[in-house]
Amino acid sequence: MLTRHLIVRRVTVLLAALLITAVGFAADTAVSLSRLRDDIMYLASDELEGRGVGTRGLELAAEYIAREFTKAGLRTDQVAGTPFQSFAMNVRSELGQTNELVLHSQDGRQIALQLGTDFMPLAMGGAGEFSAPLVFAGYGIEATQEGYNDYEKIDVKDKVVLLMRREPQQDNPHSAFNGNSDSRYAALQRKLSTAYQRGAKAVLFVTDPYTLRRERQSRLDSMVKRLDEAAVRVVADGDELLASEQKDPQALQKHREKLRESLGALRSAREALHADHDKLLDFNYGGSDGESSIPFIHLTRRRADEVLRSALGIELEKLEAIIDNGPQPQSKALEGWRVEGRVSIDRTQQDVKNVIAVLEGKGPKANETIVVGAHYDHLGHGGDGSLAPGSTEIHNGADDNASGTAAVLELARRLAARPEPLPRRVVFIAFTAEEKGLIGSSAYVRKPLVPMSDTIAMINLDMVGRLVENKLAVFGTGTAKEFEEMVPRLAKGHNFELAMHPEGEGPSDHTSFYLQKVPVLHVFTGNHPDYHKPSDDADKINLEGARRVVDMVEEAVVELAQAEGRPQYVAVASPPRGEGDRPYFGSIPDFGRNVEGYAIQGVGPGSPAEKAGLQQGDVIIRLGDKKIGNLNDFDLALRAHKSGQTVSVVVQRDGKEVTLEVTLAARK
């Protein structure tokens, strides 16, 4: 039986131990928070200019991540003696040296147009030479459900198509289209794809008259206001000049200068009011990826009217009115007119890099590998992907995905500091070019550091910095039998309110691994109004929430590394998702391959594509009667079919064309 003295002594020792543990925990927590803060503050700083692909800022981020991996004690010499897995990709497009456009008229005249004044190629189109007859195709819309088709009565194969921006009846709330805002048919990329599928050699497009009228009225309202303000200033400055003390030359000169400035503002406002507002779009408008193989050229309305008056005896504004009255297409061949052109686009390729570090395991399972990853790129100064249209501000991407990158660095430090090695290897990867379409992770799984057969799990941290009310989402919980028990248990231990999503496919880097039959988890604290905007800044990060996410993921990695067996992969049928009239096909794009056609990275388990026999690496070049040059062409062609239909698909596979029959499914 314990004496009172011995009991008191033991309790005292226990309390002291608990106090030491608590102090140590508090110190560890403070250190962890400090490191997370430092990482996020740097990665999301203006110095890195938004970590856009192909920028110096992204290079600085890669170097920082590599240094931190090295400082943590990880091996960073596993890729040809470096931490960098490099590959080339298109990072920017610029106008080439020779861009020409010549109109050949009915009477034999050659009208050479001026680049930047009369026409401007767009980077979303292709480069090349063409010489072909000219056809007017209205708005360039093929809308079967709405009962409108600009291509119904014309053949544009091997011709140059002239069309208008946007869509009919833009100011009509009863329009078959939207009538109040642009519908999907107004998208330039869709118009380009439609013309390509019908065999056009090139597309010339003009700003539609309605848009010009609307913009002119907006400018008129603004200019009238400016004129009023300038006139008031002129009168006021004139009165001051008349009332000024004539004996003070300096005061007199000051009043004269003010009057001169006000008169200048008045002249400027008047000139702006009468200026030509039919401005050509910027070369990079709509993106610079250049997925299409045919040139796409913005033409001024003045030049378009010159052709239309000669060929049809009518101008664009009257054609628009006739079309909108139905709406009724007015597409016609422009007899006697040809277009000759050359578009030159310099597409710059640059090496981009994944950053890889290795923590070796010890024991009989040391060759089995867990990948812990996060993408470190973002949007730079906006552009493609930005939800702040037209903004050129730095998009710092603090949550997306400086938070996930910082979490990976913190996990690397903690796991490397363990007194004993883990039984399995852990590979840490900071992926590049996720925002361009999972390109970095796709490149890794094609050339993995460790064979995919030895990769037992992948954990992806993408946007883990905005924890609110303890709500945490984890995707991929159905991709291994063990995850369905492990994830909720760990989440409960860290007081998270968990949302479990079984599917392994999603818009982040874990998808690339799931398609290789690797069990995956994607940890995510949720979306927010700053997503893909310049306002996603470091001061909005919930550091304590990010630390708690790291705590939970650390336990998950350790548990997987110490488990007796590897997690058992499960193929999870992804729920068909989408909008509008597009049926479910089930392919997953491979944005890392620069080919003509639609390259696929894989197919969804149980999807129509998988059932039909499509495989990873296939390039779809035809769907039904539509030829496919890129993902946009595929999307448009798919919308021409309905669920339940069986459609022929032609793919390029190992240098041969293979025809498959796909029965499309309904979306939910």
Residue pairs with C-beta under 8 A, 6 or more apart in sequence:
2 10
29 547
32 410
32 414
32 547
32 550
33 543
33 544
33 547
35 406
35 409
35 410
35 413
36 406
36 407
36 410
36 543
36 546
36 547
36 550
37 543
39 68
39 402
39 405
39 406
39 409
39 410
40 398
40 402
40 403
40 406
40 465
40 538
40 541
40 543
40 546
41 538
42 48
42 64
43 51
43 61
43 64
43 376
43 398
43 402
43 405
43 406
44 396
44 397
44 398
44 402
44 536
44 537
44 538
45 396
45 538
46 394
46 396
47 57
47 60
48 57
48 58
48 60
48 61
48 396
49 55
49 56
49 57
49 380
49 381
49 394
50 57
50 378
50 379
50 380
50 381
50 382
50 394
50 395
50 396
50 397
51 57
51 58
51 61
51 376
51 377
51 378
51 380
51 397
52 58
52 377
52 378
52 379
52 380
52 381
53 89
53 91
53 352
53 377
53 380
53 432
53 433
53 435
53 436
54 91
54 92
54 348
54 350
54 352
55 380
57 380
58 352
58 376
58 377
58 432
61 376
61 377
61 405
62 84
62 353
62 355
62 376
62 430
62 432
65 355
65 376
65 405
65 409
65 430
66 76
66 83
66 84
66 355
66 357
68 409
68 412
68 413
69 76
69 83
69 355
69 357
69 409
69 412
69 428
70 76
70 83
70 357
72 357
72 409
72 412
72 413
72 416
72 417
73 416
73 417
74 357
74 358
74 359
74 412
74 416
74 428
75 357
75 358
75 359
75 360
76 82
76 83
76 356
76 357
76 358
77 83
78 356
78 357
78 358
78 449
79 85
79 356
79 449
83 355
83 356
83 357
84 353
84 354
84 355
84 356
85 353
85 354
85 355
85 356
85 443
85 444
85 447
85 449
86 351
86 352
86 353
87 351
87 352
87 353
87 443
87 592
88 349
88 350
88 351
88 352
89 349
89 350
89 352
89 433
89 436
89 439
89 592
89 594
90 288
90 289
90 290
90 347
90 348
90 349
90 594
91 348
91 349
91 350
91 352
92 288
92 347
92 348
93 123
93 283
93 284
93 288
93 289
93 290
93 345
93 346
93 347
93 348
94 283
94 345
94 346
94 348
95 115
95 121
95 283
95 344
95 345
95 346
96 127
96 343
96 344
96 345
96 346
97 344
98 342
98 344
99 115
99 121
99 342
99 343
99 344
100 112
100 115
100 340
100 341
100 342
101 112
101 113
101 115
101 118
101 119
101 297
101 299
101 339
101 340
101 341
102 110
102 111
102 112
102 113
102 339
102 340
102 341
103 110
103 111
103 113
103 134
103 303
103 306
103 307
103 337
103 338
103 339
104 110
104 111
104 337
104 338
104 339
104 340
105 111
105 307
105 310
105 336
105 337
106 310
106 311
106 335
106 336
106 337
107 336
111 303
111 306
113 119
113 299
113 303
116 280
117 300
118 299
118 300
118 302
118 303
119 204
119 280
119 297
119 298
119 299
119 300
119 303
120 280
120 281
120 282
120 283
120 297
120 298
121 283
121 295
121 296
121 297
121 298
121 343
121 345
122 188
122 281
122 283
122 284
122 285
122 286
122 296
122 297
122 298
123 283
123 284
123 286
123 287
123 288
123 289
123 290
123 345
124 188
124 189
124 192
124 285
124 286
124 287
124 288
124 289
124 290
124 291
124 292
124 296
125 192
125 203
125 290
125 292
125 294
125 295
125 296
125 297
125 343
126 290
126 292
126 293
126 294
126 295
126 296
126 343
126 345
127 290
127 295
127 343
127 344
127 345
128 293
128 294
128 295
128 342
128 343
129 341
129 342
129 343
130 160
130 201
130 202
130 294
130 295
130 339
130 340
130 341
130 342
131 338
131 339
131 340
131 341
132 158
132 159
132 160
132 201
132 202
132 338
132 339
133 159
133 160
133 333
133 334
133 337
133 338
133 339
134 159
134 160
134 162
134 204
134 307
134 311
134 333
134 334
134 337
134 338
134 339
135 154
135 155
135 156
135 159
135 160
135 161
135 162
135 331
135 332
135 333
135 334
136 162
136 163
136 308
136 311
136 312
136 319
136 330
136 331
136 332
136 333
136 334
137 150
137 151
137 154
137 156
137 161
137 162
137 163
137 195
137 331
138 150
138 163
138 164
138 319
138 323
138 329
138 330
138 331
139 150
139 163
139 164
139 165
139 166
139 167
139 168
139 185
139 191
139 208
139 323
140 150
140 151
140 161
140 163
140 164
140 191
140 194
140 195
140 203
140 205
141 148
141 149
141 150
141 167
141 168
141 185
141 191
141 194
142 149
142 150
142 151
142 194
143 149
143 176
143 177
143 185
144 640
145 581
146 176
146 177
146 185
147 176
148 168
148 176
148 327
148 329
149 329
150 163
150 329
150 331
151 194
151 198
151 331
152 329
152 331
153 329
153 331
154 331
154 332
154 333
156 195
156 198
156 199
156 200
157 198
157 199
157 200
158 199
158 200
158 201
159 200
159 201
159 333
160 200
160 201
160 202
160 203
160 204
160 338
160 339
160 341
161 195
161 200
161 202
161 203
161 204
162 204
162 205
162 206
162 299
162 304
162 307
162 334
163 191
163 195
163 203
163 204
163 205
163 206
164 205
164 206
164 207
164 208
164 209
164 316
164 320
165 186
165 188
165 205
165 206
165 207
165 208
165 211
166 182
166 186
166 208
166 210
166 211
167 177
167 178
167 182
167 183
167 185
167 186
168 175
168 176
168 177
168 323
168 324
168 326
168 327
169 175
169 176
169 177
169 179
169 324
169 327
170 179
170 208
170 210
170 211
171 179
171 210
172 179
172 324
173 179
173 180
175 327
176 327
177 183
177 185
177 186
184 190
184 580
188 205
188 286
188 296
189 286
189 632
190 632
190 636
191 203
191 205
192 203
192 292
192 294
192 296
192 632
193 292
193 629
193 630
193 632
193 633
193 635
193 636
194 636
195 203
195 294
196 292
196 293
196 294
196 627
196 629
196 633
197 626
197 627
197 628
197 633
197 636
197 637
199 627
200 294
201 294
202 294
202 295
202 296
202 297
202 339
202 341
202 343
203 294
203 295
203 296
203 297
204 297
204 298
204 299
204 304
204 339
205 296
205 297
205 298
205 299
206 298
206 299
206 300
206 301
206 304
206 316
207 278
207 298
207 301
208 316
208 320
209 301
209 316
209 317
209 320
210 320
212 277
212 278
212 301
215 277
216 277
219 272
219 273
219 277
220 273
223 269
223 270
223 272
223 273
224 273
226 265
226 269
226 272
227 266
227 269
227 270
227 273
229 265
230 262
230 265
230 266
230 269
231 266
233 262
233 265
234 259
234 262
234 263
234 266
236 262
237 255
237 258
237 259
237 262
238 259
240 255
240 258
241 252
241 255
241 256
241 258
241 259
244 251
244 252
244 255
245 251
245 252
246 252
278 300
278 301
278 302
280 298
280 300
281 298
284 383
287 383
287 384
288 383
288 384
289 384
290 345
290 347
291 629
291 630
291 631
291 632
292 629
292 630
292 632
293 596
293 629
295 341
295 343
297 341
297 343
301 316
304 316
305 315
305 316
307 334
307 337
308 314
308 315
308 316
308 319
308 334
309 315
310 337
311 332
311 334
311 335
311 336
311 337
312 319
312 332
312 334
319 330
322 328
322 330
323 329
323 330
352 432
352 433
352 439
352 440
353 432
354 429
354 430
354 431
354 432
354 440
354 441
354 443
354 444
355 376
355 429
355 430
356 427
356 428
356 429
356 430
356 449
357 412
357 427
357 428
358 425
358 426
358 427
358 428
358 449
359 412
359 415
359 416
359 421
359 422
359 425
359 426
359 427
359 428
360 366
360 421
360 425
361 367
361 368
361 421
361 422
361 423
361 424
361 425
361 426
361 561
362 420
362 421
362 422
362 423
363 421
363 423
364 423
365 423
365 424
366 423
366 424
366 425
367 425
367 450
367 454
368 424
368 425
368 454
368 456
368 566
369 424
369 425
369 426
369 427
369 450
369 454
369 455
369 456
370 424
370 425
370 426
370 427
370 455
370 456
370 457
370 458
370 459
370 557
370 560
370 561
371 426
371 427
371 428
371 429
371 455
371 457
371 458
371 459
371 513
371 518
372 408
372 411
372 412
372 426
372 427
372 428
372 429
372 458
372 459
372 461
372 553
372 557
373 408
373 428
373 429
373 430
373 431
373 441
373 458
373 459
373 460
373 461
373 509
373 510
374 401
374 404
374 405
374 407
374 408
374 430
374 431
374 460
374 461
374 462
374 509
375 401
375 404
375 405
375 430
375 431
375 432
375 433
375 434
375 435
375 440
375 441
375 462
375 508
375 509
376 401
376 402
376 405
376 430
376 431
376 432
377 401
377 431
377 432
377 433
377 434
377 435
377 436
377 440
378 395
378 396
378 397
378 400
378 401
378 402
378 435
379 385
379 386
379 395
379 397
379 435
379 532
380 394
380 395
381 391
381 392
381 393
381 394
381 395
382 388
382 390
382 391
382 392
382 393
382 395
382 534
385 435
385 532
386 395
386 532
386 533
387 531
387 532
387 533
388 395
388 532
388 533
388 534
391 533
391 534
393 534
394 534
395 532
395 533
395 534
395 536
396 402
396 534
396 536
396 537
396 538
397 536
398 465
398 536
398 537
398 538
398 540
398 541
399 463
399 464
399 465
399 466
399 525
399 528
399 530
399 531
399 536
399 540
399 541
400 462
400 463
400 531
400 532
400 536
401 434
401 461
401 462
401 463
402 465
402 538
403 461
403 463
403 464
403 465
403 466
403 541
403 546
404 460
404 461
404 462
404 463
404 464
404 465
405 430
405 461
406 546
407 461
407 464
407 546
407 549
407 550
407 553
408 428
408 429
408 430
408 461
410 547
410 550
411 428
411 550
411 553
411 554
411 557
412 428
414 550
414 554
415 422
415 426
415 554
415 557
415 558
422 557
422 558
422 561
422 562
423 561
423 562
424 456
424 560
424 561
424 562
425 450
426 557
426 561
427 449
427 450
429 441
429 444
431 440
431 441
431 444
431 509
432 439
432 440
433 439
433 440
433 592
434 440
434 441
434 462
434 508
434 509
436 591
437 589
437 591
437 592
438 507
438 508
438 509
438 511
438 512
438 591
438 592
438 601
439 591
439 592
440 509
441 509
441 510
441 511
441 512
441 513
442 512
442 590
442 591
442 592
442 601
443 592
444 512
445 452
445 512
445 513
445 515
445 516
446 592
448 455
452 513
452 516
452 517
452 518
455 513
455 516
455 518
456 518
456 519
456 560
456 566
456 567
457 480
457 518
457 519
457 520
457 521
457 560
457 566
457 567
458 510
458 513
458 514
458 518
458 519
458 520
458 521
459 510
459 520
459 521
459 522
459 523
459 553
459 556
459 557
460 508
460 509
460 510
460 520
460 521
460 522
460 523
461 523
461 549
461 553
462 508
462 509
462 522
462 523
462 524
463 524
463 525
463 526
463 527
464 523
464 524
464 525
464 545
464 546
464 549
465 525
465 541
465 542
465 543
465 545
465 546
466 525
466 526
466 528
466 540
466 541
466 542
466 545
467 525
467 526
467 542
467 544
467 545
467 546
467 548
467 549
468 525
468 526
468 542
468 545
469 497
470 495
470 496
470 497
471 496
471 497
471 499
471 525
471 526
472 491
472 496
472 497
472 498
472 499
472 523
472 524
472 525
472 549
473 498
473 499
473 501
473 523
473 524
473 525
473 526
474 487
474 491
474 498
474 499
474 500
474 501
474 521
474 522
474 523
474 524
475 501
475 503
475 504
475 506
475 510
475 520
475 521
475 522
475 524
476 483
476 501
476 502
476 503
476 504
476 506
476 510
476 514
476 519
476 520
476 521
476 522
477 483
477 484
477 487
477 500
477 501
477 502
477 521
478 484
478 502
478 503
478 504
478 570
478 572
479 502
479 503
479 504
479 514
479 519
479 520
479 521
479 569
479 570
479 572
480 519
480 567
480 568
480 569
480 570
481 567
481 568
481 570
482 563
482 567
482 568
483 519
483 521
483 567
484 500
486 556
486 559
487 498
487 500
487 521
487 556
488 498
488 500
490 552
490 555
490 556
490 559
491 498
491 552
492 498
493 552
493 555
494 548
494 551
494 552
495 548
496 548
496 552
502 572
503 572
503 574
503 575
504 510
504 511
504 514
504 519
504 520
504 572
504 574
505 511
505 514
505 515
505 574
505 588
505 604
506 522
508 522
510 520
510 521
510 522
511 520
511 588
511 601
512 601
513 520
514 520
515 588
515 601
515 602
515 616
517 569
517 571
518 569
519 567
519 568
519 569
519 570
521 556
523 549
523 552
523 553
525 542
525 545
525 546
525 549
529 535
530 536
530 537
530 540
560 567
571 605
571 606
572 605
573 604
573 605
573 606
573 607
574 586
574 604
574 605
574 607
575 668
576 584
576 586
576 665
576 666
576 667
576 668
577 667
577 668
578 584
578 667
580 639
581 639
581 642
582 635
582 638
582 639
582 667
583 638
583 641
583 642
583 643
583 645
583 664
583 665
583 666
583 667
584 607
584 608
584 643
584 664
584 665
584 666
584 667
585 607
585 608
585 609
585 638
585 662
585 664
586 603
586 604
586 606
586 607
586 608
586 609
586 610
586 665
587 598
587 600
587 602
587 603
587 604
587 607
587 609
587 614
587 620
588 600
588 601
588 602
588 603
588 604
589 598
589 599
589 600
589 601
589 631
590 599
590 600
590 601
590 617
592 601
593 599
593 619
595 619
596 621
596 629
596 630
597 619
597 620
597 621
597 628
597 629
597 630
597 652
598 619
598 620
598 621
598 628
598 630
598 631
598 633
598 634
599 617
599 618
599 619
599 620
600 609
600 614
600 616
600 617
600 618
600 619
600 620
601 616
602 616
603 609
603 610
603 614
603 615
603 616
604 610
607 665
608 662
608 663
608 664
608 665
609 662
611 662
611 663
612 649
612 660
612 661
612 662
612 663
613 660
614 620
614 649
614 651
614 660
614 662
615 653
617 653
618 651
618 652
618 653
618 658
619 651
619 652
619 653
620 628
620 634
620 649
620 650
620 651
621 627
621 628
621 650
621 651
621 652
621 657
622 628
622 648
622 649
622 650
623 634
623 637
623 638
623 647
623 648
623 649
623 650
624 637
624 640
624 641
624 647
624 648
626 633
626 636
626 637
626 640
627 633
628 634
628 637
638 664
641 647
641 664
642 664
643 664
643 665
643 666
643 667
644 663
644 664
644 665
644 666
645 663
645 664
646 661
646 662
646 663
646 664
647 661
647 662
647 664
648 659
648 660
648 661
648 662
649 659
649 660
649 661
649 662
650 657
650 658
650 659
650 660
651 657
651 658
651 660
652 658
